[in-house]
């Protein structure tokens, strides 16, 4: 009798486990990571169910000759920053580019402050203030980084800086309210810019911050 009861209980436990597995779901290995922390390994990144068009993925052009001249700096970064990887840095830099442009358009000062150096943040804030004074609103309908490549890597007194050339396609709309009338201007552009990301290797802040932006076109 005792054995029969144990057998029944075992069957019930197995059935409950099967149901829980079905309800909670399983990792398929196809989940898409969202990388905001540049140093965070892909396996530990937060996940989202949002799917992206394969055509929208960044094309990473590796200049092997250029990168080979920074091998000692890359080794130092890998040693100093847990999980640092050049590929994930580029993915993070691409994500930061999108977040900063969107943060500028949506007046998201928290995001801008977390991703920009102080002087550059002040410049973005002044741009937002000027836009508000002109009763303008900026909206992006598309931000697509088509190419990102490393131009320079420097490490001085625990401050690392990585300079990147970024080619992107953007589409935006500027709305302006004047005399109770609304006018809109659409703009599509192919931009070529140089962004410099910086990080204090002793800081607990996981984010690299953009400290300089220069436009090439």
Protein Blocks (a to p, Z undefined) as FASTA:
>chain_A
ZZmmmmmmmmmmmmmmmmmmmmnopaehlaccddfblmlcfklpccdfbdcdfklpccdd
ddfklmmmmmmmmmmmmmmpghiafklmmmmmmmmmmmmmmmmmnopaklmmmmpcfklm
mmmmmmmmmmmmnopacddfbdcdfbdcdfbdcdeehiacddddddddddddddddeehi
acdddddddddddddddddfkbmblbdcdfbdcdfZZ
